[in-house]
Amino acid sequence: MNFLAPHLPFLIKAGKSASEKLAENTGEALAEDGLEAARSIWKRLLPAADKKPATIEAAQDVAAEPESDDARAALRLQLRKLLAEDEALALDLVKLIADARPPATYHAELHGSGAIAQGPRATAAGARGVAIGGDASDNVIVTGDDAAVEQTGKDRG
């Protein structure tokens, strides 16, 4: 919804080409990539939305006032109802939205001791720290220099 809302005025209104209007208002990158993705999403939504006047009205309200929280909430509700009734549409939209998102890029610089973690489910431990993503029982973890480890008792074989 947040992705589609800024584009609705250009997807719904006629007149000057949508990409030209969007380029004037928000810049070339959004005009090329964002509008094309929004157009694909809207094109997939429109046949089902046309059967639900409340959905079209809510979309027109967002097109008229893209920053209105009330208009966006009304459209979210109508889209939620629409998608609850049509699982194939919901799955198609999930794919279209995923394809519309730019790939994640990361950049980090570390100066001195410490740690950097980037991306989904990333974990970082500070200097001499240990980050464990599962069960570490019955393991030995050493974080010091010149450490000697002696295990007694349990057979490790």
FENQUI-V417978 format. One record per pair of residues at least 6 apart in sequence whose C-alpha atoms are under 6 Angstrom apart, sorted by the first residue. I is the first residue (numbers start at 1). J is the second residue. D is the distance in whole Angstrom. If there is no record, write none. Layout:
# FENQUI-V417978
i->I j->J d->D
i->I j->J d->D
This chain:
# FENQUI-V417978
i->4 j->38 d->6
i->5 j->66 d->6
i->6 j->66 d->6
i->8 j->63 d->5
i->9 j->63 d->4
i->10 j->18 d->5
i->19 j->31 d->5
i->22 j->31 d->5
i->23 j->31 d->5
i->37 j->100 d->5
i->49 j->55 d->6
i->55 j->78 d->5
i->58 j->74 d->6
i->58 j->75 d->5
i->59 j->75 d->6
i->61 j->71 d->6
i->62 j->71 d->5
i->62 j->72 d->6
i->83 j->90 d->5
i->113 j->127 d->5
i->114 j->126 d->5
i->114 j->127 d->5
i->115 j->124 d->6
i->115 j->125 d->6
i->115 j->126 d->5
i->116 j->124 d->6
i->117 j->123 d->5
i->117 j->124 d->5
i->125 j->131 d->5
i->128 j->143 d->5
